[in-house]
Amino acid sequence: MNDENPTQTAPEPAPEASAFAHVPNLLRTALEARGFRELTPVQTAALAAIEPPRDLQISSQTGSGKTVALGLAMAPGLLEESEEKPKGPRVLIIVPTRELAAQVKTELAWLFAGAPGVTLDCVTGGTNPGHERGRLQRKPRILVGTPGRLGDHLRSGALDLSGVTQLVLDEADQMLDMGFREELEAILVTLPAERRTHLVSATFPVGIQRLAASYQVDPLRVEGTPPGEAHEDIEHVAYLVNDDERYAALVNLLLITGGDRTLVFVNTRAETTLLAERLAEDGFAAMPLSGELQQSQRTRTLAAFKAGTASVLVATDVAARGLDVPDVATVIHGSPAMDAEVYTHRSGRTGRAGRKGRSLVLALVSRERRLRRLFNEARVEVEWKEVPNAAAVRKKLKKKARRQIHKALDGDQTPPQSELDYAQSLLEGRDAVHIIATLLQQTAAEGPTEPREVTAPVASPRLRKNDARKFEPRPAREFRGKPAGGARFAGGSGPRFTINWGFQGGASPQRLLAHICRRGGISGAQVGQIRVDARTASFDVDARVAADFEQRVRGRDARDPRLVIRRAGGRPARVFARS
């Protein structure tokens, strides 16, 4: 660190602060006020790697302190005073989701709270762009944003990135997986060539390596906590279940958790809503969290989960990025994780801040071997168990209720006198043991719904075609467009097209119609019958505009590059919704 930096004029740290000896004094004060006693491995590595300043590639698991590590690495450039009037942010941090953007901003806000002139702001989709433009005029020194919204502000002229000296791509692997490459490239070409570029990624596959080769100079690889060591406080359990009993198994596990804050992961947006609604119908305080929710609704959902009003949150992997709820007791993998990194990120939502946590996997018999390989790759020791049947759930609930009775009896709190008087009246002319037994029957612990019966899975399953089965597949739905004049466009009078987007990927007739019209440059009146299946959808287009429509949709869509529209009977489209 530069000892001549004018912002670092405080005396040398006391011996007890030696763990922060190389941390700027302003940040050291913030760390100590936050309760830090030492730095995590990734923070120490990042701090040691900034002299001389270099580009960083940070790879570490969830909960290992990567955001603070970034703050420490970026500190010298941020704390230096500049006589030039800023045109825009000095540090740009790009993240894939709104939740992660908010979390990164919050984490850096307390770290730089005592640093004069270091202001922060956040711009993301789902918020009012006009309000954001007003805030950008204040020239925050650190700006956190999602690719789409940053691109919007660049195109409108509200954002000037010519003064950026440090760029951070956080969760870089996820941004590429989500199809943000084009948006990222459009932003990166506007940045000064002379800058530091830091990549944060759980893994560094070929795509990330190519990105690094294009935009980093002599990067230094910083590895924090290796896989398998980041979450030693997490108990990993896999329950082998028959493919058609997954919901029953989930109900039994939720009954056993007894209202503890639980995060249930599924793979698609459609499943979040479907599963949350079904759980709510069965009496659980469950809510969905996915990318299709409006920001106000997402905020209310997270507030309810943090407050305990909703004890079960059903979420996709993407929506849970940046979820900062420290006391999630249990994570349940309702749908299997795609790979070891996804499993580790999911599990990392529990066992945080020194608390114990549980990661429970509903392991379909058709995927047992694949999941065993996944656990090996994630370097976690998993205990395989049978899903508790209805009798076992009732027994556990009874034991839990009796433990609560013993705890209350052994406590110091004395019942109100009115209750004591009533208890005395019950004893008159009755056997005390009989009274207690009767009351125990009356106060037996009951969950929001009856436990489900589950059958023992087959020991050596063979792979079956319903490997990718969802919680409750829905039948295809149909929708017909209607022109402004009131006459309905006849579906049979135009050619049929297909798109590789079905309800398992979050498609609905309304969303499909919007995508079709935007991409093909036609109106809703020119779209006929829309049929939505699990993985695909089909629709009619007015014959008078069909040829032009087919030409317009032939190329890759910049906003949704994985979606392919073809005339029915053409070459099959790629599958959009991953199983």
N, C-alpha and C positions, 0 to 999 in steps of 0.2 A: 504493500500500500504506500501511497505517497505521503510522507510525513510532513511535507510542506503545504499540504492542502489546508487552506484557511479555515475550513469547517472542522478541522480536527486539532483544536488547540487545547483541549482538556488535558489534565495531567495524566501520567501513565496509570493504567489500571492497577487496582489493588491485587495482591496475590490471589485472592479468591476468585478474581475475574480472569485468571490466566487462560481459561478455556476460550475466551473471546479476545485474546491478545492481538490478533490481526484484524479484528473487526473495527470499522470506524466507530469513534466514540458515540456519535449520534445513534447509530444502529445498535450498539452495545447496550445503551440505556433502554432502548425499546425491547430488546431481547430479555433483559433482566426483568423489566416491568411485566413482561408476558409470562414470566415464570421459567424461562429457559435456564438450565444449569450447565448445559453443554450443547455442542452442535451435533447434528446427526452426521453419519458418514458422508452423505451426498453434499451436505452443506460445507463440511470441512474440505472435501475435494474441490468443490467449486471455488471456495475462497482461496485455496492454495494455487489455483490455476489462473489467476487474473493478473499476475505480474511476471512477465509482460502480458498486456491484454491480448487474449486470443479468443477465437470463436470456440464455442463449447457444444459438445454433443452430450446431453445429460440423459442417462438411462437409469431409472430407478423405479421401484414399485410404489403403488399407491400408499399414501400416508407416511412417506419417508422424508418429507420436508423439501420437495423440489422447488416450490414457489419461493420460500425463503432463501433457498440456495441461489435462485436466479437473482433475487434482490441483492444478495451479498456480492454476486459476480458483477452486477450492473452498477453498483454503488459509486465507484470512482468517477465514472462519466456523469452520473446524475448529480453528485455533490459538488462538482466543479462549477464555479460561477462563470457566466459568460456575459460579455458586454453586448453581444448581438441581441436584438429584439427577436424573440422566437416567432417563427412563422407557423409552427405547429409542434407536435410532440417530439421529444428527443428520443423516447423509447416507445416502440410499437410492439404490442404483444397480441398475437393472433391465436384465437382458440376456436374449437369447433362448435361449442354450445353456449347458450345464454347463461346456464347455471355455472359452468366453469368460468366464464368471464366474470360473473359477479363474485365468485369465490376468490379468483386471482386478485381482483381489485381490492377486496376486503383484506386479504392477507398482506398485500403490499402496503395498504393504507396504514395499518398499525406499525409496520416496520419503518416507514418513512415519515411517521407522524411528526417527529421532531426535526425533520430536515427542512430548512427554510427554502421556499420556492418549489419544492417537489410536490406538485399537485397531480391528482389522478382523475381519470374519467373512464367511462365504459359506454360503448355503443354496440347495440345488438338488435337483431330482428325482434319483432313483437313489441317494440316500444315506439313512442311518438318520434318520428324523424325530425320534425320541426323543433321539438324541445332539445334534441341532441345537437342540431345545428347551432342553436343558441349557446349551448355549453361549449361547443368546439371553438367558438369565438374567444373563449377565455384562455385558449392555448395550454391545455394540460400538458405537463412535462411527461407523464406516462399515460398512454392510451391503450386500453384493452378493448378488443372488439372481435366480432365474428366476421368471416370473410365476406358474406353477402352484404351486410350493412356497411362495412368499411368501403366496399366497392361503390355502394350507392352514394356515400358522402364524397368519394373521390370524383365520381362522374358529375356530381352537382356543383363541385368547386368549394364545398364547405370544409374540406379537409386538405391540408397541405402537408405532405410527407417529405418535403425537401430537406428538413432539418433533422431527420431521424439518424441517430448515430448507433443505435442498437436495436436489433430486431429479434423477437422471440417467436418461434413457432411452437406452441405448446400442444401436446397430444398430436404431433405431426402425423403419426401413423393413422390416427382416427380421421384426420382431415382428408387424407388421401382416400381412405376407405369410403368416406361419405361423398366422394366425388367433387371435392373443392379444388382440384388441381388448377383448373382454368381461372377460378376466382383468385387463387393465391398468386398465380403468375401475373395476372393483371395488376395486382397490388405491388408485387416485388419489382416490376420494371419501373415503377415510379420512384423507387427509393434511391438515395445516393449510393454510388459504388463504394465509397469509403465508409464502411460501417462494420460493426461486429454483428454476426448472425448466429444465434443460438438455437439449437434444435433440442426439444424435449420430447422423447418418445419412449414408450415402454419397450419397444423392439426397434431394430434397425434393419428391416427387410430391404430387398433390392430397390423398391420404389423410394424409400427414404434415403438410401445411399446415393441414388442418382440426384435427389433433391439436394443433398449435402454437397455433392461434387459440383453442382451448378452454382450454389450460392454461398458456400463457406470457403474460407481460406485457411489451410493448415489447421483444421479443427482439432481440439483436444478432447478426447473421449473421457467423460466422467461417469463412472459407474458407482451408484450408491449401494443400496441393499440388494443383494442378489435374490432371484426368485426363491421362495420357500423360507426366507429368513425375515421378510418384512412383517409377517403376520403370525408370529409365534403364539400370540394370545388367542388364536382362532382354532376352534375345534371343527374338524372337517368330517362330515358324515355323509355317506351315500346310501340311499334307500332304493333297492332294486324293486321296481314296480312293473306290473303288466301295463302295456300300452293303453288299454282302455280304462285303467283305474287311476290315472294320474290325478284327476280332480279329487277323487275320494281320498287319495293319499295326502294331497295338499290340505284338505279339510282337517284330517286327523292331526297333521303336524301343527297346524295353526291352533287347534284346540289345546294341544299340549303347551304351546308357547304362552297361552293364557293371557292374551292382551299385551304382551311385550311388543315393543316397536319392531316391526318385521318388514323387510324389503323383499318382495317377490319379483324375480326377473323373468321376463318372457322375451321373445325374439322380435315381435312385430308390434306396431302401433295398434293394430286391430285387436290383438290379444289383450293389451292393457285394459281397454274399455270392456271387452267381452268378459274377461275374468273378474275384473273389479265389480262389474254389475252382478255377476253370478254370486260372488262372495257376499256382496251386500244383501242380496236376496236371502242368503242363508244366515244373515244376522251379524256378519263381521263388519267392523268399521273400516272398510276398504275403499281406496280411491285410486284412480289411474294417473300415471304421469308419463306423457309421451310428447314428442316434438310437435304434434298437431294441435296441442292445446294453446289457447291464447295466453299471452304472458300474464294477464291478470288472473286467469284461472290457475296457471301453474304456481303463481305466488300464493294464492289461497290454499292450494293443495299442499304445498310444502309447509306453510304455516300451520295447517291442521295436523300434519304429520309431526312436526316439531313439538306442537302443544299437546299431542297425545289424543286429540279429538279423533283422528284417524290413526289406528294402530297398524294398519296394513297398507303399504304402498306398492302398487303393481307398476313396474317400470321397465322400459327398454334400456339397453346398455347405453345408448347415446343420451337419453334423457337423464340418466343417473350420473353422467359425467359432471363433476363439480358439486354433487350433492354433499352438503356439509352438515350432517346430523351426527354428532359424536356418539350418541348412545343408542345406535341401532343394535338391538340384542341379537337378531337373527337375520341371516340372508338365506333365502330359499331359491334355488335355481329351478324354477318351474319348467322352463325350457332349457335344454342343455346349452352350455357355453360353446361358442364356435371354436375356440382354441384356448391354449393355456394362458395367454395374456388376458383374454377376456375373462376367464375364470378368476384370475388373480385380481383384476380390477373389481369385479363383482364382489368377491369375498372381502376385499379391502374396505368395503362400506361398513363393516362391523369390526370389532376388536380394536377400536381406535382410542387414543388418549389414555392408554393404560388399562382399558376395560377388556374383559373377556368377551368373546363373541363366538357365534356358531355359523358355519356355512353348511347348509343342508342341500343335498342334490337329489332330485327325483330322477333316478337313473332308469330310463326305460330299458327293458330287457333287450330290445332290438339294438340298443346302443351301448351295451355294457362294455364290450371290448374297446370301442372307440373312447369311452370315458376313462377306462383304465389307462390307456395311453396318454390321454390328456392330463390325468393326475400325475403321471410320471414326468411329463414335460414340465408341469408346474412345480414339481419338487415338493409336493405336499403329501403327508401321510394321511390317508383316508380310511376311516373305519366303516366297513360295510355292515349294514343292519337291515332287518326286515321292517317294513312299515308297520307301526302298531295298529292292530285291528281294533274294532269297536270296544271289545272287552278290555283290552290293554289301555285304551284311552280313558275309559271310565275309571279304571283302577288308578291311573296316574292322577286324574282329577280329584279322586277321593283322597289320595295321599296328600295332594297339595292343599286341599281344604282342611285336612286334619292338622297339617303343619301350621297353617294359619291360626287354627284354634289354639294349639299349644303356645304359639307365639303370643297370642292375645292374653291367654291365661297367665303366662309368665311375665307379662309386661307390668308396668307400674300404674297404668291408667285404671282408675276405679269406675265401674259403671255408675250411672246416675242413680240417685236414691229411689226414684220411681221404678226403675228396672229391678233394683234389689228387692223392693217391696213385692213386685209381681212375682219374682222368682220364689220368694218365701211362700206366697200363696199357692204356687204350684206344688210345693212340697207337702202341703197339708193333705194328709190322707193318701199319698201316693208314694210309690217306691222311687227313690232318687235315681237308681240305675235305669229303671224303666223310663223315667222322664228324660234322662240324658240321651238314651238310645233313640227315643222318639224324635227328639230335637235334632239329632244328627241326621236322621232320615229326612227330616223336613228341610234341613239346610245343606243337603248334599250339593257339592259343586256341580253346576251345570254350565255348559258352554252355550254360545249363541245358537248352535244347531246340534243335532244328534250326530255322534261319530259314525263314520261309514264302515261298512264291512269290506274288507279287502282280502283277496286270495293270495296265497303264496305263489310267487312267480316261478316259471319254469327254470330249472337250474341251468340248462345249457341252451339258450334260445338260438334260433337261427334268424338271420336277418329277414325282415318282412317288408312288404311294400308300404306299410303304414308307418315307416320309420319316422317320417316328418309330421306325424299327427299333431294337430293343435288341440287346445282344450275342448273346443266344441265347434267343429266345422259348421259353417253356415251354408245354406243353399244359395245358388246363384240368384242375383236380383236383377230386375230389368227396369229400365227407365226410358221414357221417350221425350225427346226434345219437343218444344212447342214454339212455333214462330209467333212474332208479334201480332200478326193478323188474326190469330185464333185458329187457323186451319193447321191440323197436325201433319207434320212431314211423314210421308208413308215410308216405313222402314224398308219395304221391298223395292222401292224405286231407285235405289242407289246401291253401290257396291259396299261390301262388308270389309271392315278393317279389324285388325287385332293389335293389342298392346300387351306387353309382358308386365302387367301391373294388376294384381288382384286384391281381394279384400284382406288376404294374409299380409300383404305389404302396405296396408292402410288405405287402399283405394276405395272410393265411394262414387256413386254416380255423379254427385256434384263436383267432386275433385277431378274426376275423369273428364267431365264436360269442360271444366275450366282449362285443363291441360290441353285437351284436343283443340279447343278454340284458339288458345294462345299460340300453340305451336303450328297449327295449320292455317291460321289467318282466316278462320271462318266464324260464323255466328252460331249461337245455340240453335237457331231455327234451321240450320243446315245439317244438324246432327240428329239422326233418328234413334232407333232402339239401341240402348246400352245394356249389355249383359255383363255382370260382374261375377267371375268365378274366383276360386281360391287363389290362383297364381296369375291368371290372365283376365282380360276383358275384351269384348268385341262390340263393335258399333257400326251403324250405317251412316254413310255420308251422301248427301244429295248428289245425284249423278251429274248435275250441271257444274259442280265445283270439284268433283272427285279427282280429276286428273291433276288440277293445280294443287289440291290438298296433298296428293301422293308425292308430288315433287317437293313440296315444302317440308314434309316430315321425313324425307329420305335421309338427310344428314343427321349427325349427332346433335342432340339438344344441349346447349351450353349449361342450362340450369339443371337438367336431369339427364346426364349423358348415358345412364344405364337403361333408360326407357327406349324401347324400339317399337315403332309403329309400322306395320306392314299390311298390304292388302291380303285379305283372307285367302289361304291357299298358297301364299308365298313361303319363302324360307322361314322356318320357325324362329321366333324371337328368343333371346336369352332370358333366363329366369331372373326376375327382379327380386322377389322375396326369397331370402335365404332360409333354408329349412333348419 
